[in-house]
Amino acid sequence: MLPMSFVNTLLNTILLIGSYSSHETNALRMYDFNTETGDAKLIAVMPVADASYATLGANGMLYAVTESDTEHSYVTAIKLSEKNAEIIGSVKACGNSPCHIAVSPTGEFLATANYGDGSVSIFPILQNGAPGELCQQLHFEGHSVHERRQASSHPHCISFSKDGKYMYVNDLGLDCIHKFKLAKNRNNFVSVTSEKRITLKPGSGPRHIVFSKDNTHAYLINEISDEIAVLTVNGSDMSVLDYYSSPQAGGMGAGDIQISPDGKRLYGSLRLKNDGISQFSILQNGDKLAFETHTPTGTHPRTFTLSGDGKWLLAACRDANAVEIYSLDPTTGVPVYHSKISCDRPALVKFLEF
């Protein structure tokens, strides 16, 4: 562990990179990213292998999930302080291939989406910020129309309603979003009897979702159909307005989705064919999208991240062994290649906005 400062300045912010590296150097890395120059300086290496996703909690806590089989998958809590980063706890994820992690709005628990076995694992957050032992697990059964990729449930993302009363689980295998009301019981945080489903088009494969700042709309990228679904949000309810796709779609491997900080543009990554970032403008108060352009990237951009100032887009190009750095044109929002951070099979890239 290297000494570091987590104090943001006008020039610097913290960048997080996780990988699926098969090397002994497989770890979670933190960089000091200069938002004026696009330069990144390595400042910490945390021994968290196969980190597929991470999220910030309260009081400077970072939670990362290891994507592996049931025996070797973990949830790890990292305390970020003024001078260092320290692992304070780790528990088994109790699920196969967990690919996403989210902290409840109240900070009482965290949950992992376990792609491999169709489950969600729920853990209490202890007083010191570390995860406690598994307290609840949700299991989903069923299938959808794609014989190979939708033969069973595959949870891929967890989110929460703005009022903090509901949890959503995107299920790539079942073409739906599971909706659960949250309970007030530390041994049973989620009310299973309250489950409802928001249904997507058959063969969509819902993956990641983002919400507009005013929480009136949600934008869901679908991995198998390569489409973005526009949903209206009314309280805790969501309904699909329409689907949009890039002319470059067709690889059946859409990955990540992000909204520009000004709320005017939407970006989505394509994989397996025409790998890169497709860009859309958001129109009619969020109800519609219009395709603008597609920017090729290195192979397999699994995740990407936007800086809070709207100047930079960084893509974790897994099979190109690089996190590619793009500046965003201030007028058009188009990504322009700047440089890259070489690393073995990057899976996660994320700016940490405190």
Backbone torsions as a table, in degrees:
resi	resn	phi	psi	omega
1	MET	NA	133.5	-179.3
2	LEU	-103.6	145.7	174.4
3	PRO	-58.7	145.7	-179.3
4	MET	-155.8	160.6	174.9
5	SER	-118.5	131.8	-179.8
6	PHE	-103.4	18.4	177.4
7	VAL	-81.4	116.1	178.5
8	ASN	-75.2	139.1	173.0
9	THR	-117.7	-177.3	178.1
10	LEU	-65.8	-22.4	-175.3
11	LEU	-101.9	-27.0	-167.8
12	ASN	-122.4	146.0	174.1
13	THR	-145.3	169.0	-175.5
14	ILE	-96.7	132.3	178.7
15	LEU	-114.2	135.9	-177.8
16	LEU	-116.0	133.8	177.3
17	ILE	-132.4	125.9	173.5
18	GLY	-117.8	160.2	-174.4
19	SER	-143.8	167.7	172.8
20	TYR	-105.1	28.4	-174.0
21	SER	-58.3	141.8	175.1
22	SER	-92.3	-0.5	-178.8
23	HIS	-82.6	163.4	177.2
24	GLU	-66.1	-16.5	-179.2
25	THR	-84.0	4.1	-179.8
26	ASN	-54.7	119.4	-175.3
27	ALA	-163.3	170.8	173.8
28	LEU	-96.7	123.6	-174.3
29	ARG	-114.1	144.7	177.5
30	MET	-120.6	138.4	-177.4
31	TYR	-125.8	150.4	169.6
32	ASP	-92.4	112.5	-175.5
33	PHE	-103.3	124.4	179.8
34	ASN	-88.5	112.1	-175.1
35	THR	-76.5	-5.0	174.5
36	GLU	-90.5	-39.2	-174.1
37	THR	-106.3	-19.8	-175.2
38	GLY	81.2	9.1	178.8
39	ASP	-82.2	144.4	179.2
40	ALA	-125.5	129.8	-178.9
41	LYS	-117.9	123.7	179.3
42	LEU	-65.3	128.8	-178.2
43	ILE	-125.9	-14.8	178.9
44	ALA	-159.3	144.8	175.5
45	VAL	-126.4	117.1	-178.9
46	MET	-105.5	134.7	-177.8
47	PRO	-75.3	66.4	176.6
48	VAL	-122.4	105.0	-175.6
49	ALA	-85.0	153.8	174.4
50	ASP	51.4	42.5	-179.9
51	ALA	-75.4	107.6	-176.8
52	SER	-90.5	-22.3	179.1
53	TYR	-160.7	156.6	177.9
54	ALA	-151.7	155.6	-179.8
55	THR	-148.4	152.9	176.6
56	LEU	-87.4	139.8	172.5
57	GLY	-110.7	-153.3	-179.3
58	ALA	-84.8	158.7	171.3
59	ASN	56.1	41.3	175.3
60	GLY	71.6	27.3	179.4
61	MET	-97.9	135.1	175.1
62	LEU	-116.3	131.5	-179.4
63	TYR	-117.8	126.2	-179.3
64	ALA	-121.5	148.9	178.4
65	VAL	-119.1	137.0	177.9
66	THR	-92.7	123.2	-179.4
67	GLU	-93.9	105.8	179.4
68	SER	-153.3	-164.0	176.3
69	ASP	-73.9	176.1	-174.6
70	THR	-59.2	-35.7	-176.2
71	GLU	-71.8	-30.5	-171.0
72	HIS	-115.9	12.6	177.8
73	SER	-93.6	135.4	-175.9
74	TYR	-135.2	157.0	166.9
75	VAL	-108.3	125.5	-176.0
76	THR	-121.4	134.2	177.7
77	ALA	-104.9	130.2	-179.7
78	ILE	-121.5	124.1	178.5
79	LYS	-88.7	120.3	177.9
80	LEU	-99.8	119.8	-179.3
81	SER	-120.7	-172.7	-176.3
82	GLU	-62.8	-31.3	-172.0
83	LYS	-120.7	-14.0	-177.8
84	ASN	-155.5	177.8	175.3
85	ALA	-126.9	128.2	-173.1
86	GLU	-135.8	128.8	173.9
87	ILE	-72.0	123.4	-177.7
88	ILE	-112.7	-5.5	178.6
89	GLY	-178.2	150.5	178.8
90	SER	-151.6	133.8	177.8
91	VAL	-133.2	156.7	176.7
92	LYS	-64.6	139.7	-179.0
93	ALA	-74.8	-16.8	176.3
94	CYS	58.5	35.0	178.0
95	GLY	-157.1	159.7	-178.7
96	ASN	-92.6	127.6	176.8
97	SER	54.2	56.7	175.2
98	PRO	-65.4	127.9	-173.2
99	CYS	-120.2	-1.0	-179.5
100	HIS	-153.5	149.7	178.6
101	ILE	-141.1	142.0	-179.5
102	ALA	-143.7	147.4	177.7
103	VAL	-104.7	135.4	179.5
104	SER	-63.1	151.7	-178.1
105	PRO	-57.0	-31.0	179.7
106	THR	-80.9	-12.7	-177.9
107	GLY	76.9	14.4	-178.1
108	GLU	-83.4	-28.5	-178.3
109	PHE	-149.8	166.2	172.3
110	LEU	-129.1	158.6	-176.5
111	ALA	-138.0	145.7	176.7
112	THR	-116.6	140.1	174.4
113	ALA	-93.0	115.1	-174.3
114	ASN	-100.4	96.6	-172.6
115	TYR	-59.4	-40.1	-169.4
116	GLY	-71.8	-30.1	-175.4
117	ASP	-123.6	14.2	174.8
118	GLY	64.7	44.6	-177.9
119	SER	-138.0	164.8	170.8
120	VAL	-125.8	127.1	178.5
121	SER	-101.2	136.7	-176.5
122	ILE	-122.4	132.5	-176.3
123	PHE	-129.6	137.2	172.8
124	PRO	-70.9	149.2	173.3
125	ILE	-97.9	120.8	-176.2
126	LEU	-73.9	171.6	-175.0
127	GLN	-60.1	-33.2	-180.0
128	ASN	-85.5	2.4	178.5
129	GLY	96.1	-9.9	180.0
130	ALA	-76.8	154.5	175.7
131	PRO	-76.9	138.2	173.5
132	GLY	-84.1	-175.8	179.0
133	GLU	-71.2	156.9	179.5
134	LEU	-48.7	129.2	179.6
135	CYS	-115.9	-17.4	-178.3
136	GLN	-159.8	145.8	176.5
137	GLN	-139.8	134.1	178.4
138	LEU	-104.6	137.5	179.5
139	HIS	-123.7	138.4	-179.1
140	PHE	-120.2	141.2	179.4
141	GLU	-128.1	154.5	178.1
142	GLY	133.8	-167.8	-179.9
143	HIS	-161.4	172.2	174.8
144	SER	-135.1	-156.5	-163.7
145	VAL	-82.5	-23.7	-179.4
146	HIS	-82.8	113.3	-170.4
147	GLU	-59.1	-41.4	-175.3
148	ARG	-84.4	-44.7	-170.9
149	ARG	-95.1	-10.5	-179.7
150	GLN	-128.1	35.6	178.5
151	ALA	-75.1	-15.3	178.8
152	SER	-156.5	178.2	179.8
153	SER	-68.3	140.8	176.0
154	HIS	-140.0	82.0	176.4
155	PRO	-59.2	137.0	-175.5
156	HIS	-130.5	-11.5	-176.8
157	CYS	-162.4	144.7	178.3
158	ILE	-125.6	135.2	176.8
159	SER	-143.4	174.4	-176.2
160	PHE	-133.9	152.0	175.9
161	SER	-68.6	157.0	-176.8
162	LYS	-60.5	-34.2	180.0
163	ASP	-80.6	-1.1	176.5
164	GLY	73.2	15.1	-176.2
165	LYS	-100.6	-11.5	-176.1
166	TYR	-134.6	148.7	175.3
167	MET	-116.5	138.0	178.1
168	TYR	-114.9	141.2	177.2
169	VAL	-127.7	115.2	176.6
170	ASN	-77.1	125.6	-176.7
171	ASP	-116.1	102.9	-178.8
172	LEU	-62.9	-34.2	-176.7
173	GLY	-76.6	-28.1	-174.4
174	LEU	-109.1	3.0	179.4
175	ASP	54.2	49.4	179.6
176	CYS	-155.2	168.6	168.6
177	ILE	-114.1	117.4	175.3
178	HIS	-76.7	135.3	179.9
179	LYS	-121.4	124.3	-178.6
180	PHE	-124.8	139.3	171.4
181	LYS	-80.9	138.2	180.0
182	LEU	-82.6	139.4	179.4
183	ALA	-97.8	171.5	178.9
184	LYS	-114.2	63.1	-176.5
185	ASN	-147.8	116.4	-175.0
186	ARG	-66.0	-12.3	175.4
187	ASN	-98.7	-4.4	-175.6
188	ASN	-157.9	74.0	-172.1
189	PHE	-69.0	-25.5	-174.5
190	VAL	-117.5	132.3	179.1
191	SER	-85.2	105.6	-177.6
192	VAL	-66.5	-34.0	-177.4
193	THR	-68.1	-15.2	-178.1
194	SER	-91.7	2.5	-174.1
195	GLU	-60.3	132.3	170.9
196	LYS	-129.6	162.2	-178.7
197	ARG	-123.9	133.7	171.7
198	ILE	-97.6	114.8	-170.7
199	THR	-89.0	135.5	175.6
200	LEU	-104.7	168.2	178.6
201	LYS	-59.5	135.9	179.5
202	PRO	-54.5	132.7	-179.9
203	GLY	84.1	10.5	-179.6
204	SER	-72.9	-53.5	-177.4
205	GLY	76.7	60.4	-177.4
206	PRO	-56.7	132.7	-175.3
207	ARG	-118.8	-87.9	-177.0
208	HIS	-110.6	156.1	-176.9
209	ILE	-136.2	144.9	173.7
210	VAL	-132.1	155.0	-177.4
211	PHE	-117.5	146.1	174.7
212	SER	-67.3	158.7	-177.2
213	LYS	-61.0	-35.1	179.6
214	ASP	-86.2	1.9	175.6
215	ASN	60.7	27.2	176.6
216	THR	-93.6	-16.4	-178.3
217	HIS	-139.1	153.9	172.4
218	ALA	-129.6	149.3	-179.0
219	TYR	-127.2	119.5	-171.3
220	LEU	-116.1	122.3	177.2
221	ILE	-91.3	133.1	-176.9
222	ASN	-107.5	120.5	-171.0
223	GLU	-67.0	-43.9	-171.9
224	ILE	-79.2	-42.8	-179.9
225	SER	-84.3	-10.3	-176.7
226	ASP	60.0	28.0	-179.0
227	GLU	-109.1	155.7	171.4
228	ILE	-107.5	123.0	176.6
229	ALA	-92.6	130.7	173.8
230	VAL	-96.3	124.8	-179.3
231	LEU	-120.7	143.5	169.9
232	THR	-87.9	146.9	179.0
233	VAL	-117.1	123.0	178.6
234	ASN	-128.6	97.7	-173.4
235	GLY	66.7	-118.7	178.0
236	SER	-98.8	-2.3	-177.4
237	ASP	-92.8	145.5	175.9
238	MET	-132.7	143.1	176.6
239	SER	-141.5	145.0	-175.6
240	VAL	-78.7	129.6	173.7
241	LEU	-89.5	-48.7	-176.8
242	ASP	-168.9	172.0	179.0
243	TYR	-120.5	144.7	-179.7
244	TYR	-135.4	150.3	177.9
245	SER	-143.8	159.3	177.1
246	SER	-82.8	148.0	174.1
247	PRO	-59.5	-21.2	-179.6
248	GLN	-87.5	-0.2	-178.2
249	ALA	-67.8	165.1	178.1
250	GLY	136.2	-6.4	-179.6
251	GLY	-84.0	-11.1	-177.7
252	MET	57.6	45.6	-177.7
253	GLY	-150.1	30.0	179.0
254	ALA	-54.9	144.2	-171.5
255	GLY	-116.1	-81.3	-170.3
256	ASP	-115.1	166.4	-179.7
257	ILE	-146.6	138.6	-180.0
258	GLN	-144.7	148.9	173.7
259	ILE	-102.1	138.7	176.1
260	SER	-62.5	149.6	-178.4
261	PRO	-56.0	-29.6	179.3
262	ASP	-84.2	-2.5	176.2
263	GLY	75.6	11.0	-175.3
264	LYS	-94.5	-21.0	-175.1
265	ARG	-133.7	155.8	178.9
266	LEU	-126.7	135.9	179.1
267	TYR	-120.7	139.8	176.7
268	GLY	-138.7	144.1	-178.6
269	SER	-98.4	142.0	175.2
270	LEU	-113.1	143.8	178.0
271	ARG	-134.6	166.6	174.9
272	LEU	74.4	-15.8	172.8
273	LYS	-162.6	135.0	-178.8
274	ASN	50.0	48.0	-176.8
275	ASP	-54.5	129.3	-179.6
276	GLY	163.5	-166.6	-176.4
277	ILE	-113.1	119.3	175.0
278	SER	-94.3	140.9	-173.4
279	GLN	-119.3	134.1	179.5
280	PHE	-128.2	148.8	169.3
281	SER	-92.2	146.7	179.2
282	ILE	-99.1	121.8	-172.3
283	LEU	-122.8	168.5	175.4
284	GLN	49.3	54.2	177.7
285	ASN	57.5	28.1	175.8
286	GLY	103.1	-8.7	-175.1
287	ASP	-74.2	-26.3	-173.9
288	LYS	-132.8	158.5	174.5
289	LEU	-121.4	152.8	173.5
290	ALA	-134.4	124.7	179.3
291	PHE	-63.3	137.3	178.9
292	GLU	-112.1	-57.1	-176.2
293	THR	-162.8	166.0	176.4
294	HIS	-128.2	128.0	-179.3
295	THR	-109.5	115.1	177.8
296	PRO	-62.8	144.0	175.8
297	THR	-128.6	-175.5	171.2
298	GLY	-64.0	170.7	-173.3
299	THR	-66.9	133.2	171.9
300	HIS	63.3	66.7	175.4
301	PRO	-73.9	90.0	-173.6
302	ARG	-68.8	-48.4	175.8
303	THR	-132.8	160.3	171.9
304	PHE	-147.6	165.7	-175.4
305	THR	-142.8	149.2	177.5
306	LEU	-112.3	139.4	176.0
307	SER	-73.4	152.4	-176.7
308	GLY	-63.5	-22.6	178.7
309	ASP	-87.1	-0.8	177.9
310	GLY	73.9	16.1	-175.8
311	LYS	-96.8	-22.0	-169.7
312	TRP	-133.8	145.8	170.9
313	LEU	-128.6	127.1	178.9
314	LEU	-119.5	130.5	-176.3
315	ALA	-117.9	130.5	176.5
316	ALA	-86.2	96.3	-177.7
317	CYS	-91.3	91.7	-169.8
318	ARG	-53.7	-52.8	-173.3
319	ASP	-84.5	-3.4	172.6
320	ALA	-95.8	-2.5	179.8
321	ASN	54.5	46.5	-179.0
322	ALA	-159.0	146.5	163.5
323	VAL	-97.7	114.4	-176.2
324	GLU	-90.4	137.3	-177.1
325	ILE	-106.6	124.2	179.0
326	TYR	-122.8	135.4	168.6
327	SER	-85.9	146.8	179.4
328	LEU	-100.9	124.7	179.1
329	ASP	-56.7	126.0	-174.9
330	PRO	-64.1	-19.8	180.0
331	THR	-96.7	-47.4	-174.4
332	THR	-98.3	-17.7	-176.4
333	GLY	76.2	4.2	-177.8
334	VAL	-71.7	131.9	177.2
335	PRO	-69.9	134.1	178.4
336	VAL	-121.6	123.4	-175.9
337	TYR	-59.1	134.9	-178.2
338	HIS	-117.9	-53.6	-177.0
339	SER	-171.0	-170.6	178.6
340	LYS	-148.2	157.9	171.5
341	ILE	-109.2	114.5	-179.5
342	SER	-74.5	129.1	176.2
343	CYS	-161.1	152.1	-174.2
344	ASP	-78.2	116.7	173.8
345	ARG	48.7	59.4	179.0
346	PRO	-65.9	135.1	-179.3
347	ALA	-114.9	-27.8	-174.6
348	LEU	-129.2	131.0	168.5
349	VAL	-137.6	133.1	-172.8
350	LYS	-157.7	128.3	169.0
351	PHE	-78.8	136.6	178.0
352	LEU	-97.3	106.4	179.9
353	GLU	-97.9	112.6	-176.2
354	PHE	-89.4	NA	NA
